[in-house]
Amino acid sequence: MLDISLPESLDAFWMPFTANRQFKANPRLMASAKDMHYTTVDGRQVLDGTAGLWCVNAGHCRDRIVEAIHQQAATLDFSPTFQMGHPGPFALADRLAKMLPGDLDHVFFANSGSEAVDTALKIALAYHRVRGEASRTRLIGRERGYHGVGFGGVSVGGIAPNRKFFGSLLPGVDHLPHTHHLEQNAFSKGQPTWGAHLADELERIVTLHDPSTIAAVIVEPVAGSTGVLIPPVGYLEKLRAICDKYGILLIFDEVITGFGRLGKSFAVEYFGVMPDLVCVAKGITNASVPMGAVFARSYLYDAFMQGQENAIELFHGYTYSGHPLACAAAMATLDIYEEEQLFDRAAQLAPYWEEAVHSLKGLPHVIDVRNLGLVAGIELATIPGQPGVRAYNALVRCFEQGLLIRTAGDIIALSPPLILEKHHIDQMVEHLNRVLKQLD
Ligand SMILES: Cc1ncc(COP(=O)(O)O)c(C=O)c1O
């Protein structure tokens, strides 16, 4: 039996991205989870409107994944992957390469989205150097982007509180403007029609610095953590075209959009835009064991596979790159995605989802609703001088009344497990409808 008893004091655990004192005064604690629901330590059922943290795409505690982890832990708990190996990451990489479109055929494993992002940035820098273009060192991110919490990811990220405490970060980083414009795009269903021209800012940055100094551009195809920003029609295509024009690598951070969230395997497939590198994490193992990964196109990998065969080609890696438990969990997760056709399921539910979330238009405080695939953002008017308070109050009330939501500033983000049924969507909207009317 698992011991889930709480210590007398909650003080020792320094919680991530949390108002520690506020939380510890009124904790929200989960004890178990199955499929679409959590059960709290006081025995209440909470409908999971956020797939945990955008990650439990196949629903909670799936038997097949549990069994795979269990068996792997009892068979081979760990093996190094530095100058050594075990079948797990080879089998998983081979399978993932077949899932990804085009020649995104090589996989570097990490343990989180943050590590995947830093890995991709390093591969981009090293790629230019091994090809003899060592002057390409500049990285370009985007305002409001979230790429995890490593120094690389924070540097290219564009969320002020994540950056301002941590010094000067990486040098030589620029940011594109974000694509969020309520006055143009409020209550858009799916991709907004206004805003493709915002990608032209990349031309301005390139002109300022000269293409010979720029290594890569990184964006989330759909920005999640900043509060669900859907790319305008044509925007990603424009970024790709400008990168191609100047020999700049394009990195898609698909930590949230990967593994079915948009109703296709990856945003690469959904938007039909091919980046050079793709970062994933979260849904790769259904969040059961930490894992991140970077997919690289063949010419990138091939550029490193030159010179002496006994020389290490890339001086980068983690003790747990390709960890046996994570690989076993990922293989079982992919089995479920395939057998239950969960990506198609997400696509089929998306129109119902869209109608349901847009029914919240007109409720108190709601100034925007936006959606794509099985993601939605509901933006609330900010209480003057108290940013984030209204949405936080919504989170607390929703949790108390049986629904888990996520908030970013005054935006409510929804991203349920892809196994959900229409009646779960109805329940989510009912909860929100009630809670929005209760808010000050
Ligand atoms: C787009 C994106 N990149 C990177 C990350 C960081 O992932 P992790 O928290 O696993 O380090 C996240 C996390 O939400 C994310 O949404």
The ligand as an SDF file (V2000), in Angstrom:
LIG
                    3D

 16 16  0  0  0  0  0  0  0  0999 V2000
    6.0170   24.9430  -24.8090 C   0  0  0  0  0  0  0  0  0  0  0  0
    6.7360   24.4660  -23.5820 C   0  0  0  0  0  0  0  0  0  0  0  0
    8.0470   24.2940  -23.6170 N   0  0  0  0  0  0  0  0  0  0  0  0
    8.7350   23.8530  -22.5510 C   0  0  0  0  0  0  0  0  0  0  0  0
    8.0810   23.5660  -21.3750 C   0  0  0  0  0  0  0  0  0  0  0  0
    8.8530   23.1010  -20.1940 C   0  0  0  0  0  0  0  0  0  0  0  0
    8.6200   21.7700  -19.9180 O   0  0  0  0  0  0  0  0  0  0  0  0
    9.0490   21.1780  -18.4940 P   0  0  0  0  0  0  0  0  0  0  0  0
    8.1960   21.8260  -17.4710 O   0  0  0  0  0  0  0  0  0  0  0  0
    8.8090   19.7010  -18.6570 O   0  0  0  0  0  0  0  0  0  0  0  0
   10.4970   21.4860  -18.3110 O   0  0  0  0  0  0  0  0  0  0  0  0
    6.7050   23.7260  -21.2970 C   0  0  0  0  0  0  0  0  0  0  0  0
    5.9660   23.4410  -20.0610 C   0  0  0  0  0  0  0  0  0  0  0  0
    4.7960   23.7040  -19.9110 O   0  0  0  0  0  0  0  0  0  0  0  0
    6.0010   24.1950  -22.4220 C   0  0  0  0  0  0  0  0  0  0  0  0
    4.6830   24.4040  -22.4030 O   0  0  0  0  0  0  0  0  0  0  0  0
  1  2  1  0
  2  3  1  0
  2 15  2  0
  3  4  2  0
  4  5  1  0
  5  6  1  0
  5 12  2  0
  6  7  1  0
  7  8  1  0
  8  9  2  0
  8 10  1  0
  8 11  1  0
 12 13  1  0
 12 15  1  0
 13 14  2  0
 15 16  1  0
M  END
$$$$
